[in-house]
């Protein structure tokens, strides 16, 4: 294989608290005595439109503080936050940054060693993720960006896994034949989409996680328990 593409969430990174951003956000509001509308998955996609358009890792500290205050305003408005102090967006901005920004995630211990080995061996690397706009900024602030030639995001290309077109977007960026690319991810949709696009695929089921039931999409697909087990496959 000349290239490897990676899913992002639960493949390279995980939520530090193990709750996910939406649950952590709702818990924060409750602790602050605030109420909100029921959470919708679309909220992330809506508010991160602004993140992708207005944020940059190179902003000054003052500009970042201003950005997160405005992000908080938009998030509170989108989720119908109400209660005492709900209009004091600046007061909540640091907490919302920590709950919604890249610092709420941690990188799996095996990620950097594997990326280093693959990069040193000449493999070309990309991320293919069902994610909101602005993932490249997350990768930059988490220290992942230097390893990847392309970061392909569903919200930016308009296709979600298992649609093979999100993988085709990665193939086009890498300018390699599909059969020379291996994709690894933690969901059946990763396998289905990658194989439909002509990629090789590996399913990541980390140690301690329950094995998936055998389904046709996984027939003949190698299962790895950590990213180090990926190395012999390339």
Secondary structure, 3 states (H helix, E strand, C coil): CCEEEECCECCCEEECCCCCHHHHHHHHHHHCCCECCCCCCHHHHHHHHHHHHHCCCCCCHHHHHHHHHHHHHHHHHHCCCECCCCCCHHHHHHHHHHHHCHHHEEECHHHHHHHHHHHHCCCEEEEEECCCCCHHHHHHHHCCHHHCCEEEEHHHHCCCCCCHHHHHHHHHHHCCCHHHEEEEECCHHHHHHHHHCCCEEEEECCCCCCCCCCCHHHCCCEEECCHHHHHHHC
